[in-house]
Amino acid sequence: MITPWDDYPVHQTPMPVAHPASGDPAHYERYWFGFFDREATTAVGFGLSLHPNLGVADAAFSVSHAGRQTSLFASTALRPERPLSVGPLSIEVVRPLRTLRVVADEHEGLGGEFVFHAHTDPAEEPRTVRTAGLRTVSDVTRVVQFGSVEGTLTTRQGGTTVLDRSRWLAVRNRSWGVRSLHGGAGGGTPARPAAPPEAYFVWSVLHFDDECLHTTWHEDPAGNRSGVVATALPVWGADPARQPLRGTEAACAIRYLPGTRRPAHARLRLGPAGGPSREVEIEARVPFLMKGLGYGHPDHAFGAWHGGETVSHESWNFASLGPADRTTPHTQSLSLVRTADGRTGTGLFEHGVFGRHTPSGMPDGTAAPTGE
């Protein structure tokens, strides 16, 4: 099928752009944004995904503030020209790798308009390939970029707030490839038919005035690490002599909220010499459930078909969440951060731990760490 995209010199295969080279149902393209104030009182998330082999586009918009998180979910059939619009939620790439506009038309009292302005170079994470049994469950490239945001945020509780770039920060990632862990494609035997789900990961994006720190890795139940990224990106214009630093070592000690698998505090160390050597204290202030953007959500899995265009609304009170709910351990914590040399900043500390993780004292299932 020929679409307007075929007039651009972007083809990677002899096929028209509308047809992915892979026929894997879990093939996807995704945009994700996080917006938050420097005082760490309000966390805003936005995600939009295209699933060309499923014919589905879905998006979500979520706000966490004052103990409550509220989300909008939207899904529709993907059109051949791949518009970045799903119901009331849309993205405009104004200037690639510089400026993007995100819109959430008001629905059920929730909405906003956000203009992302980059202030660091984009950072490409190493290609991530993971398997489960005979299946490739993840083969992904992801790009992370830091910036500021301006615009408006509307909530039912707080009315409309004007976002000033001097007070509001942003981070985004752009990813593509195959990711079936959260997808809506079914069929076949389970990827791990004999084992309960086990996963441990950290994804940290921290803003300081002169640089931004990006760290990620995964661990198996015994604590063996893979895919370690430790990057320090200079903020444009802060120090012309500062260069990006990329390392492959990181360590993190996490203290959890009693009775939960949600972080309360973390101490992050990056290294080694020749890479970014930093020590950062992370104080979690505002929890953000990633199921509010569809991750692990029982009804809004990525790529799920809902019979046509749908828009729905959901809200959670953190005080009433049960620790045994498997959808709650995967969180982003909006946090205040401080380096060992006294620099302060704000950022997101994303963490998930499912099943057993011996170094953390986590038992099987979703129970809290032993000794809590």
N, C-alpha and C positions, 0 to 999 in steps of 0.2 A: 504494500500500500504506500503510495507516494503522498507525502505531506509537505507543508512549507519548509520543514527542517531540511529537506533534501536539496534545497537551493544553497545551503551553506556547506563549506568544505570540512565537514566534521565526521565523515564516514570512517568507521574502523573495519568494516567488512563489506563485501559486495552487496549486502542486503540494504534496503531502504532503512532510514533511521528508525522508523516506527517498529522495526522487527529486531529484538535483541539477538545477539549472536548465540546466547544460551536459551534453550527452551525450558530451563528449570522453572517450575512455578514460583519458586522463592526468589527469583531475580527481582531486584527493586532499585529504585532511586529515592533518596530521602534528604530532606532539609530539616534541620533542628536548630532552634534558637532558645537561648536563656537570657532573660532580662532581669535585673535586680538593682536595688538602690544600694549606695555605699554603706548605709547604716544597717543593712541586712535585716530589713523588716518585711519585705515583700519579694516573693519569687514568682516569676512569670515564665511559663514554658510554651513553646509552639512547635509543632511538628507536622510535616506534610510528606506523604509517601506516594509514589507511583509504582504499581505492580503490573507491568505490561502483559505478562503471560497469564495473569488472572483477570485482566480487564477491569481492574479496580484502582481507584484513587481514594485515599483517606487522609484525614487531618484531625488535629486536636489542638485545643487552646486551654491552658489551665493556669489558675492563679492561687497561690498559697499565701495567706496572711492571717495573723491573729488567731491561729489555732484551727483554721478551716481552709480546705482546698476545694475549689470549684472548677469543673471542666465542661467544655463543649466538645462533642465528638461529631464528625461529619464523614460521610462516605457516599461515593457515587460511582457510576461507570466511567472508566477512563476513555476519553475521546482520542482519536488518532493523532491529533496535533499536540497532545499532552499539555493542556493548559495547567498552570500552577494555581488552580482554584477548585475548591471543594465546598459546595454550599456557601456559608458565610465566611469561610476562611480562605485566604489567598496570599501569594507571594509574588512580588515583582523584582526581578534582578535589574536594578537601575544602572549599575556599573559593576561588572563582574569583579569579585574579590575586593570591592571597595564599599559599595552602597547597595543595600537591599531593603525593600519595603514590605512589611508584614501587616496584613489587615484582618481583623476579626470584627465583622459587622455585628452590632449588638444583638444578642439573643438571650432571652431570660435574664436580662440585666447585666450581662457580661460581654465586654467587647474592648476594642482598642485599635489604635494605629501606631506602628512602631517603625522607625527608620534606623536601620543598623548602619553605623559608620565604622569601618575598620580602622584600628590603630596599631596593628601588628601585621607582619607578613603571615600568610597562611602556613600552617605546619602540617605536612603529610605524615600520618601514622604509617608504620610498616604494614604492608598487606597482611591481613589476618586470615589464616586458613585453619579451620577446626573440623574434626570429624567425630562421628559417633557411630560406632560399628562400621558398616559399609558405606555410610552416608557422609557426604560433605554438608555440614550444617551451617557453615559460615565461610565465605570467601569474599572478603570485604576490603575496600579502600576507603579511608576516612580522612578528611581534611578539617582541621580545627583553626579557628581564627577569633581573635579578641577585638573588642571595640567598645563603642559607647552607643547609646540609643536616645532618640528624642521622639516625642509623639504624645499620645494620650492613652490612659487606661481607665476603663469604666467598670465598676463593680456595683452590685446591688447595695452592699454595706457602705462603701466609701464614696459613691458618686464618681465623678470624672476627675482624674488627676492628670495634670500636665507634667510630662517627663522632660526634665532638663538634662542635657548631655553632661553637665558638670557633676550631676548627682547620680545618674543612672548608667550602669555598665552593662555590657553584653558579651556573650560568647556564642558562637555558632559552630555547627559542624555540618559537613556535606558528605554523604556516604553513598556508595553504590556497590552492587555485586549480588551475592547470594547470602541470605540470612533467613533460615527457616525456624529458628528457635521461637520467634514471636509471630510467625506468619499464620495466615489463614488457610494455607493449602493442606489438605488432608490426604488420606489414602495410604495404603501400605502398612507394614508393621511399624510399631513404635521404634524410634531411633535407638532407645536403650530399653528393651523390653524387660530386662531382669534387674535393673538397678534404679533406685530412687534418684531424683534429680540432685546433682551436686555442682555447685558453682561458687566461686569467690572471685571478686574483681574490685578494682579501684579505678576510678576515672576522675581526675582532679584538675580543675581549671581555676587558677587563682590570679586575681588582678592586683598589681602594685603600680605606683605612679611611674616607675621607670622600666618595669618589665612585667611579663606575665609568665606564669609557670604552668606547664601542661605535663601531667604524669598519668600513666595508665599501666596496668598489668593484670594478669589472671593468675590464679593459683589452683592447684589440685587439692584434694582433701588433706594431703600430707604437708602442704605449704610450698611445694615446688612451683617456681614461677616461670611464666612464659610471656612473650610479647611486651617486655618492659620498655617503656618510653619515658624519658626524663628530659624535658626541653625547657629552656629559658628563652623567651622571645622579647627583644627590646621593643619598648613602645616608641613608635615613630616620633622623632623630634626630641625625646627626653635626653638622650646621650648619644650623639653621632658616632662616638668611638666604640660603643657597645655592640658586640656581634652576637648573633644567635648561638646558643650552646646546646648541644645534643649529647645526652649520656644514655647509658643502658643499665644503670643501677639505681634502685630506690628501696627504701624501707619505711614501714609505717606501723605505728602502734596505735590501736584503736580502743577507746573505752566506750562501751555501749550504754544506752539508756537502760536502767534496770528493767528486767523482764522482757526486753525486746532485742531485736537484731539491728536496731537503728543507732547510728553513731551519735555520741554526745560530744566527743573530743577525739582529736587525732594528732599525732606528732609525725610529720612527714620529713624524711631525709632523702636528699637527692645527691648523686655522685656519679662517677668518681672524679678524681683530678683529671683535668682536660675536658670534662663535661660540666654541667651545672652542679656546683657543690652548695647546697642550701639546706637549712633546717627550719621548718615552719611549724608553728603551733596553730591548730585549726579548731575553732570553737563553734560548734553547730548552733545556729540560732533559729532557722525556719526550716522545717522538714517539707520536702516536696516528693509526694508519691509518684513514681514513674508510671504507675498504672493510670495516672491522670492524663498521660499522653498515649496510652494504649499498650505500654510494655506489660505483658503478663495479665492484661485485663481479660476477664472471662467472657465479656460480651463485645469487646472492641479490639480483638486481635488484628494485627496488621494484615491487610489483604483479604479480610473476611468480607463476603458478599452479603448484603442485608436486603436484597431484593429490589433495590433502586436507590434513589437519593434519600438519605436520612440525616437528620440532625437531632442530637439528644443532649441532655444536660444531666450532670451528676455532681454530688457534693459529699464531702467527708468531713466529719469532726474528729480531729486527732485524739481527743480525750476518750472517744468511744471505740477506737480501733482495737481489735483483739490481737494480741501478739502471735496467735497461732494462724492468723490469716496469711496464706502464702503470698498474697499480692502486696504485702507491706514491707518485707525486708529489702526490696529494691527501692532505694531512695536517693535523691539528691538533697544534700543539706546546704542551704544557704548559710555561709559562715563568715565570721570575722577572723582574719588571719594575721599572724605576726612572725617575722623572721627572727633568727637569733641575734641579728645586729640591730633590731628595733624597728624595722620598717613594717608598716601596717597596711592592710588591704582587705579586700572582700572577694569571695569566690564561691564556687560550687564544689562540694566534695560528694561525688557519686559513689555509692558502695552497695554491693549486694552480696549476700552470703546465704546459700541454700544448701541444706543438708550438712553433712559432717565437715568440719574444718578444724583439725587437731590443734594447730598453733593458737587459734582463738578460743579454744575450749568449746566449740560448737558441736552439739550432738547431731544425730540424724534428725531429719524432719525440719521443723521451723521453731523448735524450742529455743529459749534464750541461752546464752553461754553458761556452762556449768560454773557454779559458784556465785551466780547473780542472785 
